[in-house]
């Protein structure tokens, strides 16, 4: 696997707060939770 890259993007404060709560409930950091979310969507798109 290649080296990890950093992606910076803007997000609504309320949306970030909600996502962080979901990540914490899953026992993950927000960064890790978002990475897994993106991985699942990429895999799903590849199947279609």
mmCIF file as Biopython writes it, N, C-alpha, C and O atoms, coordinates in Angstrom:
data_model
#
loop_
_atom_site.group_PDB
_atom_site.id
_atom_site.type_symbol
_atom_site.label_atom_id
_atom_site.label_alt_id
_atom_site.label_comp_id
_atom_site.label_asym_id
_atom_site.label_entity_id
_atom_site.label_seq_id
_atom_site.pdbx_PDB_ins_code
_atom_site.Cartn_x
_atom_site.Cartn_y
_atom_site.Cartn_z
_atom_site.occupancy
_atom_site.B_iso_or_equiv
_atom_site.auth_seq_id
_atom_site.auth_asym_id
_atom_site.pdbx_PDB_model_num
ATOM 1   N N  . UNK A ? 1  ? 0.840   -1.178 0.000   1.0 0.0 1  A 1 
ATOM 2   C CA . UNK A ? 1  ? 0.000   0.000  0.000   1.0 0.0 1  A 1 
ATOM 3   C C  . UNK A ? 1  ? 0.885   1.241  0.000   1.0 0.0 1  A 1 
ATOM 4   O O  . UNK A ? 1  ? 1.927   1.260  0.656   1.0 0.0 1  A 1 
ATOM 5   N N  . UNK A ? 2  ? 0.489   2.255  -0.715  1.0 0.0 2  A 1 
ATOM 6   C CA . UNK A ? 2  ? 1.272   3.478  -0.792  1.0 0.0 2  A 1 
ATOM 7   C C  . UNK A ? 2  ? 1.166   4.275  0.503   1.0 0.0 2  A 1 
ATOM 8   O O  . UNK A ? 2  ? 0.320   4.005  1.355   1.0 0.0 2  A 1 
ATOM 9   N N  . UNK A ? 3  ? 2.039   5.251  0.625   1.0 0.0 3  A 1 
ATOM 10  C CA . UNK A ? 3  ? 2.013   6.104  1.810   1.0 0.0 3  A 1 
ATOM 11  C C  . UNK A ? 3  ? 0.688   6.841  1.908   1.0 0.0 3  A 1 
ATOM 12  O O  . UNK A ? 3  ? 0.052   7.161  0.904   1.0 0.0 3  A 1 
ATOM 13  N N  . UNK A ? 4  ? 0.297   7.096  3.135   1.0 0.0 4  A 1 
ATOM 14  C CA . UNK A ? 4  ? -0.946  7.836  3.354   1.0 0.0 4  A 1 
ATOM 15  C C  . UNK A ? 4  ? -0.757  9.289  2.948   1.0 0.0 4  A 1 
ATOM 16  O O  . UNK A ? 4  ? 0.332   9.847  3.082   1.0 0.0 4  A 1 
ATOM 17  N N  . UNK A ? 5  ? -1.809  9.886  2.459   1.0 0.0 5  A 1 
ATOM 18  C CA . UNK A ? 5  ? -1.811  11.286 2.057   1.0 0.0 5  A 1 
ATOM 19  C C  . UNK A ? 5  ? -2.805  12.043 2.919   1.0 0.0 5  A 1 
ATOM 20  O O  . UNK A ? 5  ? -3.757  11.464 3.441   1.0 0.0 5  A 1 
ATOM 21  N N  . UNK A ? 6  ? -2.581  13.317 3.061   1.0 0.0 6  A 1 
ATOM 22  C CA . UNK A ? 6  ? -3.471  14.175 3.839   1.0 0.0 6  A 1 
ATOM 23  C C  . UNK A ? 6  ? -4.410  14.893 2.889   1.0 0.0 6  A 1 
ATOM 24  O O  . UNK A ? 6  ? -3.990  15.422 1.861   1.0 0.0 6  A 1 
ATOM 25  N N  . UNK A ? 7  ? -5.695  14.905 3.247   1.0 0.0 7  A 1 
ATOM 26  C CA . UNK A ? 7  ? -6.701  15.641 2.480   1.0 0.0 7  A 1 
ATOM 27  C C  . UNK A ? 7  ? -7.334  16.663 3.417   1.0 0.0 7  A 1 
ATOM 28  O O  . UNK A ? 7  ? -7.831  16.309 4.486   1.0 0.0 7  A 1 
ATOM 29  N N  . UNK A ? 8  ? -7.314  17.900 3.021   1.0 0.0 8  A 1 
ATOM 30  C CA . UNK A ? 8  ? -7.976  18.954 3.793   1.0 0.0 8  A 1 
ATOM 31  C C  . UNK A ? 8  ? -9.240  19.369 3.062   1.0 0.0 8  A 1 
ATOM 32  O O  . UNK A ? 8  ? -9.216  19.603 1.854   1.0 0.0 8  A 1 
ATOM 33  N N  . UNK A ? 9  ? -10.343 19.459 3.790   1.0 0.0 9  A 1 
ATOM 34  C CA . UNK A ? 9  ? -11.575 19.942 3.184   1.0 0.0 9  A 1 
ATOM 35  C C  . UNK A ? 9  ? -12.425 20.627 4.235   1.0 0.0 9  A 1 
ATOM 36  O O  . UNK A ? 9  ? -12.264 20.399 5.434   1.0 0.0 9  A 1 
ATOM 37  N N  . UNK A ? 10 ? -13.322 21.459 3.771   1.0 0.0 10 A 1 
ATOM 38  C CA . UNK A ? 10 ? -14.212 22.188 4.677   1.0 0.0 10 A 1 
ATOM 39  C C  . UNK A ? 10 ? -15.481 21.386 4.891   1.0 0.0 10 A 1 
ATOM 40  O O  . UNK A ? 10 ? -15.979 20.715 3.987   1.0 0.0 10 A 1 
ATOM 41  N N  . UNK A ? 11 ? -15.995 21.474 6.118   1.0 0.0 11 A 1 
ATOM 42  C CA . UNK A ? 11 ? -17.212 20.759 6.467   1.0 0.0 11 A 1 
ATOM 43  C C  . UNK A ? 11 ? -18.003 21.622 7.449   1.0 0.0 11 A 1 
ATOM 44  O O  . UNK A ? 11 ? -17.427 22.307 8.295   1.0 0.0 11 A 1 
ATOM 45  N N  . UNK A ? 12 ? -19.301 21.578 7.327   1.0 0.0 12 A 1 
ATOM 46  C CA . UNK A ? 12 ? -20.169 22.305 8.240   1.0 0.0 12 A 1 
ATOM 47  C C  . UNK A ? 12 ? -19.899 21.832 9.672   1.0 0.0 12 A 1 
ATOM 48  O O  . UNK A ? 12 ? -19.736 20.635 9.907   1.0 0.0 12 A 1 
ATOM 49  N N  . UNK A ? 13 ? -19.852 22.757 10.618  1.0 0.0 13 A 1 
ATOM 50  C CA . UNK A ? 13 ? -19.537 22.426 12.011  1.0 0.0 13 A 1 
ATOM 51  C C  . UNK A ? 13 ? -20.515 21.408 12.594  1.0 0.0 13 A 1 
ATOM 52  O O  . UNK A ? 13 ? -20.109 20.503 13.323  1.0 0.0 13 A 1 
ATOM 53  N N  . UNK A ? 14 ? -21.790 21.553 12.277  1.0 0.0 14 A 1 
ATOM 54  C CA . UNK A ? 14 ? -22.796 20.625 12.803  1.0 0.0 14 A 1 
ATOM 55  C C  . UNK A ? 14 ? -22.597 19.222 12.226  1.0 0.0 14 A 1 
ATOM 56  O O  . UNK A ? 14 ? -22.722 18.230 12.945  1.0 0.0 14 A 1 
ATOM 57  N N  . UNK A ? 15 ? -22.293 19.139 10.943  1.0 0.0 15 A 1 
ATOM 58  C CA . UNK A ? 15 ? -22.048 17.845 10.306  1.0 0.0 15 A 1 
ATOM 59  C C  . UNK A ? 15 ? -20.811 17.179 10.905  1.0 0.0 15 A 1 
ATOM 60  O O  . UNK A ? 15 ? -20.807 15.970 11.137  1.0 0.0 15 A 1 
ATOM 61  N N  . UNK A ? 16 ? -19.768 17.961 11.152  1.0 0.0 16 A 1 
ATOM 62  C CA . UNK A ? 16 ? -18.553 17.415 11.766  1.0 0.0 16 A 1 
ATOM 63  C C  . UNK A ? 16 ? -18.863 16.868 13.152  1.0 0.0 16 A 1 
ATOM 64  O O  . UNK A ? 16 ? -18.390 15.792 13.517  1.0 0.0 16 A 1 
ATOM 65  N N  . UNK A ? 17 ? -19.644 17.595 13.915  1.0 0.0 17 A 1 
ATOM 66  C CA . UNK A ? 17 ? -20.003 17.161 15.264  1.0 0.0 17 A 1 
ATOM 67  C C  . UNK A ? 17 ? -20.761 15.837 15.220  1.0 0.0 17 A 1 
ATOM 68  O O  . UNK A ? 17 ? -20.500 14.938 16.019  1.0 0.0 17 A 1 
ATOM 69  N N  . UNK A ? 18 ? -21.699 15.722 14.283  1.0 0.0 18 A 1 
ATOM 70  C CA . UNK A ? 18 ? -22.470 14.482 14.142  1.0 0.0 18 A 1 
ATOM 71  C C  . UNK A ? 18 ? -21.571 13.323 13.720  1.0 0.0 18 A 1 
ATOM 72  O O  . UNK A ? 18 ? -21.686 12.219 14.253  1.0 0.0 18 A 1 
ATOM 73  N N  . UNK A ? 19 ? -20.681 13.570 12.770  1.0 0.0 19 A 1 
ATOM 74  C CA . UNK A ? 19 ? -19.769 12.524 12.297  1.0 0.0 19 A 1 
ATOM 75  C C  . UNK A ? 19 ? -18.835 12.086 13.419  1.0 0.0 19 A 1 
ATOM 76  O O  . UNK A ? 19 ? -18.549 10.897 13.562  1.0 0.0 19 A 1 
ATOM 77  N N  . UNK A ? 20 ? -18.362 13.035 14.208  1.0 0.0 20 A 1 
ATOM 78  C CA . UNK A ? 20 ? -17.468 12.702 15.319  1.0 0.0 20 A 1 
ATOM 79  C C  . UNK A ? 20 ? -18.182 11.823 16.340  1.0 0.0 20 A 1 
ATOM 80  O O  . UNK A ? 20 ? -17.581 10.893 16.879  1.0 0.0 20 A 1 
ATOM 81  N N  . UNK A ? 21 ? -19.445 12.103 16.611  1.0 0.0 21 A 1 
ATOM 82  C CA . UNK A ? 21 ? -20.221 11.271 17.538  1.0 0.0 21 A 1 
ATOM 83  C C  . UNK A ? 21 ? -20.340 9.844  17.009  1.0 0.0 21 A 1 
ATOM 84  O O  . UNK A ? 21 ? -20.197 8.883  17.766  1.0 0.0 21 A 1 
ATOM 85  N N  . UNK A ? 22 ? -20.601 9.708  15.711  1.0 0.0 22 A 1 
ATOM 86  C CA . UNK A ? 22 ? -20.695 8.379  15.105  1.0 0.0 22 A 1 
ATOM 87  C C  . UNK A ? 22 ? -19.356 7.645  15.181  1.0 0.0 22 A 1 
ATOM 88  O O  . UNK A ? 22 ? -19.311 6.449  15.469  1.0 0.0 22 A 1 
ATOM 89  N N  . UNK A ? 23 ? -18.280 8.365  14.923  1.0 0.0 23 A 1 
ATOM 90  C CA . UNK A ? 23 ? -16.946 7.764  14.986  1.0 0.0 23 A 1 
ATOM 91  C C  . UNK A ? 23 ? -16.642 7.287  16.402  1.0 0.0 23 A 1 
ATOM 92  O O  . UNK A ? 23 ? -16.149 6.176  16.596  1.0 0.0 23 A 1 
ATOM 93  N N  . UNK A ? 24 ? -16.934 8.122  17.380  1.0 0.0 24 A 1 
ATOM 94  C CA . UNK A ? 24 ? -16.677 7.759  18.771  1.0 0.0 24 A 1 
ATOM 95  C C  . UNK A ? 24 ? -17.518 6.560  19.191  1.0 0.0 24 A 1 
ATOM 96  O O  . UNK A ? 24 ? -17.040 5.690  19.919  1.0 0.0 24 A 1 
ATOM 97  N N  . UNK A ? 25 ? -18.761 6.511  18.739  1.0 0.0 25 A 1 
ATOM 98  C CA . UNK A ? 25 ? -19.634 5.380  19.059  1.0 0.0 25 A 1 
ATOM 99  C C  . UNK A ? 25 ? -19.096 4.084  18.455  1.0 0.0 25 A 1 
ATOM 100 O O  . UNK A ? 25 ? -19.363 2.996  18.964  1.0 0.0 25 A 1 
ATOM 101 N N  . UNK A ? 26 ? -18.340 4.211  17.369  1.0 0.0 26 A 1 
ATOM 102 C CA . UNK A ? 26 ? -17.740 3.062  16.689  1.0 0.0 26 A 1 
ATOM 103 C C  . UNK A ? 26 ? -16.338 2.769  17.229  1.0 0.0 26 A 1 
ATOM 104 O O  . UNK A ? 26 ? -15.680 1.834  16.771  1.0 0.0 26 A 1 
ATOM 105 N N  . UNK A ? 27 ? -15.880 3.565  18.203  1.0 0.0 27 A 1 
ATOM 106 C CA . UNK A ? 27 ? -14.554 3.369  18.788  1.0 0.0 27 A 1 
ATOM 107 C C  . UNK A ? 27 ? -13.422 3.786  17.879  1.0 0.0 27 A 1 
ATOM 108 O O  . UNK A ? 27 ? -12.322 3.240  17.960  1.0 0.0 27 A 1 
ATOM 109 N N  . UNK A ? 28 ? -13.684 4.760  17.005  1.0 0.0 28 A 1 
ATOM 110 C CA . UNK A ? 28 ? -12.687 5.196  16.025  1.0 0.0 28 A 1 
ATOM 111 C C  . UNK A ? 28 ? -12.461 6.696  16.108  1.0 0.0 28 A 1 
ATOM 112 O O  . UNK A ? 28 ? -13.294 7.447  16.614  1.0 0.0 28 A 1 
ATOM 113 N N  . UNK A ? 29 ? -11.306 7.108  15.596  1.0 0.0 29 A 1 
ATOM 114 C CA . UNK A ? 29 ? -11.078 8.537  15.429  1.0 0.0 29 A 1 
ATOM 115 C C  . UNK A ? 29 ? -11.918 8.996  14.243  1.0 0.0 29 A 1 
ATOM 116 O O  . UNK A ? 29 ? -12.334 8.182  13.418  1.0 0.0 29 A 1 
ATOM 117 N N  . UNK A ? 30 ? -12.162 10.277 14.162  1.0 0.0 30 A 1 
ATOM 118 C CA . UNK A ? 30 ? -12.924 10.804 13.032  1.0 0.0 30 A 1 
ATOM 119 C C  . UNK A ? 30 ? -12.193 10.513 11.723  1.0 0.0 30 A 1 
ATOM 120 O O  . UNK A ? 30 ? -12.818 10.139 10.731  1.0 0.0 30 A 1 
ATOM 121 N N  . UNK A ? 31 ? -10.889 10.681 11.719  1.0 0.0 31 A 1 
ATOM 122 C CA . UNK A ? 31 ? -10.101 10.418 10.513  1.0 0.0 31 A 1 
ATOM 123 C C  . UNK A ? 31 ? -10.239 8.962  10.068  1.0 0.0 31 A 1 
ATOM 124 O O  . UNK A ? 31 ? -10.463 8.690  8.888   1.0 0.0 31 A 1 
ATOM 125 N N  . UNK A ? 32 ? -10.106 8.035  11.005  1.0 0.0 32 A 1 
ATOM 126 C CA . UNK A ? 32 ? -10.226 6.620  10.665  1.0 0.0 32 A 1 
ATOM 127 C C  . UNK A ? 32 ? -11.634 6.283  10.213  1.0 0.0 32 A 1 
ATOM 128 O O  . UNK A ? 32 ? -11.814 5.516  9.267   1.0 0.0 32 A 1 
ATOM 129 N N  . UNK A ? 33 ? -12.624 6.841  10.870  1.0 0.0 33 A 1 
ATOM 130 C CA . UNK A ? 33 ? -14.018 6.583  10.510  1.0 0.0 33 A 1 
ATOM 131 C C  . UNK A ? 33 ? -14.309 7.068  9.092   1.0 0.0 33 A 1 
ATOM 132 O O  . UNK A ? 33 ? -14.964 6.373  8.316   1.0 0.0 33 A 1 
ATOM 133 N N  . UNK A ? 34 ? -13.817 8.267  8.756   1.0 0.0 34 A 1 
ATOM 134 C CA . UNK A ? 34 ? -14.017 8.807  7.410   1.0 0.0 34 A 1 
ATOM 135 C C  . UNK A ? 34 ? -13.283 7.972  6.363   1.0 0.0 34 A 1 
ATOM 136 O O  . UNK A ? 34 ? -13.802 7.744  5.270   1.0 0.0 34 A 1 
ATOM 137 N N  . UNK A ? 35 ? -12.083 7.520  6.695   1.0 0.0 35 A 1 
ATOM 138 C CA . UNK A ? 35 ? -11.331 6.675  5.770   1.0 0.0 35 A 1 
ATOM 139 C C  . UNK A ? 35 ? -12.101 5.398  5.469   1.0 0.0 35 A 1 
ATOM 140 O O  . UNK A ? 35 ? -12.206 4.997  4.310   1.0 0.0 35 A 1 
ATOM 141 N N  . UNK A ? 36 ? -12.640 4.757  6.500   1.0 0.0 36 A 1 
ATOM 142 C CA . UNK A ? 36 ? -13.420 3.531  6.296   1.0 0.0 36 A 1 
ATOM 143 C C  . UNK A ? 36 ? -14.678 3.811  5.485   1.0 0.0 36 A 1 
ATOM 144 O O  . UNK A ? 36 ? -15.064 3.000  4.644   1.0 0.0 36 A 1 
ATOM 145 N N  . UNK A ? 37 ? -15.317 4.940  5.726   1.0 0.0 37 A 1 
ATOM 146 C CA . UNK A ? 37 ? -16.505 5.322  4.962   1.0 0.0 37 A 1 
ATOM 147 C C  . UNK A ? 37 ? -16.161 5.458  3.478   1.0 0.0 37 A 1 
ATOM 148 O O  . UNK A ? 37 ? -16.887 4.956  2.620   1.0 0.0 37 A 1 
ATOM 149 N N  . UNK A ? 38 ? -15.075 6.126  3.183   1.0 0.0 38 A 1 
ATOM 150 C CA . UNK A ? 38 ? -14.643 6.307  1.794   1.0 0.0 38 A 1 
ATOM 151 C C  . UNK A ? 38 ? -14.282 4.959  1.168   1.0 0.0 38 A 1 
ATOM 152 O O  . UNK A ? 38 ? -14.647 4.688  0.025   1.0 0.0 38 A 1 
ATOM 153 N N  . UNK A ? 39 ? -13.567 4.116  1.916   1.0 0.0 39 A 1 
ATOM 154 C CA . UNK A ? 39 ? -13.209 2.790  1.397   1.0 0.0 39 A 1 
ATOM 155 C C  . UNK A ? 39 ? -14.452 1.992  1.017   1.0 0.0 39 A 1 
ATOM 156 O O  . UNK A ? 39 ? -14.493 1.383  -0.052  1.0 0.0 39 A 1 
ATOM 157 N N  . UNK A ? 40 ? -15.459 1.990  1.879   1.0 0.0 40 A 1 
ATOM 158 C CA . UNK A ? 40 ? -16.693 1.250  1.592   1.0 0.0 40 A 1 
ATOM 159 C C  . UNK A ? 40 ? -17.385 1.791  0.349   1.0 0.0 40 A 1 
ATOM 160 O O  . UNK A ? 40 ? -17.871 1.014  -0.473  1.0 0.0 40 A 1 
ATOM 161 N N  . UNK A ? 41 ? -17.436 3.100  0.200   1.0 0.0 41 A 1 
ATOM 162 C CA . UNK A ? 41 ? -18.098 3.697  -0.961  1.0 0.0 41 A 1 
ATOM 163 C C  . UNK A ? 41 ? -17.337 3.404  -2.248  1.0 0.0 41 A 1 
ATOM 164 O O  . UNK A ? 41 ? -17.950 3.161  -3.287  1.0 0.0 41 A 1 
ATOM 165 N N  . UNK A ? 42 ? -16.021 3.424  -2.191  1.0 0.0 42 A 1 
ATOM 166 C CA . UNK A ? 42 ? -15.207 3.105  -3.368  1.0 0.0 42 A 1 
ATOM 167 C C  . UNK A ? 42 ? -15.428 1.648  -3.768  1.0 0.0 42 A 1 
ATOM 168 O O  . UNK A ? 42 ? -15.582 1.346  -4.952  1.0 0.0 42 A 1 
ATOM 169 N N  . UNK A ? 43 ? -15.445 0.744  -2.786  1.0 0.0 43 A 1 
ATOM 170 C CA . UNK A ? 43 ? -15.694 -0.669 -3.076  1.0 0.0 43 A 1 
ATOM 171 C C  . UNK A ? 43 ? -17.094 -0.872 -3.653  1.0 0.0 43 A 1 
ATOM 172 O O  . UNK A ? 43 ? -17.275 -1.641 -4.597  1.0 0.0 43 A 1 
ATOM 173 N N  . UNK A ? 44 ? -18.073 -0.188 -3.090  1.0 0.0 44 A 1 
ATOM 174 C CA . UNK A ? 44 ? -19.452 -0.306 -3.576  1.0 0.0 44 A 1 
ATOM 175 C C  . UNK A ? 44 ? -19.563 0.193  -5.014  1.0 0.0 44 A 1 
ATOM 176 O O  . UNK A ? 44 ? -20.232 -0.427 -5.840  1.0 0.0 44 A 1 
ATOM 177 N N  . UNK A ? 45 ? -18.913 1.307  -5.308  1.0 0.0 45 A 1 
ATOM 178 C CA . UNK A ? 45 ? -18.957 1.866  -6.661  1.0 0.0 45 A 1 
ATOM 179 C C  . UNK A ? 45 ? -18.269 0.934  -7.662  1.0 0.0 45 A 1 
ATOM 180 O O  . UNK A ? 45 ? -18.694 0.828  -8.813  1.0 0.0 45 A 1 
ATOM 181 N N  . UNK A ? 46 ? -17.219 0.268  -7.223  1.0 0.0 46 A 1 
ATOM 182 C CA . UNK A ? 46 ? -16.493 -0.643 -8.110  1.0 0.0 46 A 1 
ATOM 183 C C  . UNK A ? 46 ? -17.343 -1.857 -8.485  1.0 0.0 46 A 1 
ATOM 184 O O  . UNK A ? 46 ? -17.160 -2.439 -9.554  1.0 0.0 46 A 1 
ATOM 185 N N  . UNK A ? 47 ? -18.263 -2.234 -7.615  1.0 0.0 47 A 1 
ATOM 186 C CA . UNK A ? 47 ? -19.131 -3.385 -7.875  1.0 0.0 47 A 1 
ATOM 187 C C  . UNK A ? 47 ? -20.240 -3.060 -8.864  1.0 0.0 47 A 1 
ATOM 188 O O  . UNK A ? 47 ? -20.784 -3.961 -9.502  1.0 0.0 47 A 1 
ATOM 189 N N  . UNK A ? 48 ? -20.577 -1.793 -8.996  1.0 0.0 48 A 1 
ATOM 190 C CA . UNK A ? 48 ? -21.685 -1.383 -9.883  1.0 0.0 48 A 1 
ATOM 191 C C  . UNK A ? 48 ? -21.233 -1.112 -11.287 1.0 0.0 48 A 1 
ATOM 192 O O  . UNK A ? 48 ? -22.047 -0.760 -12.141 1.0 0.0 48 A 1 
#
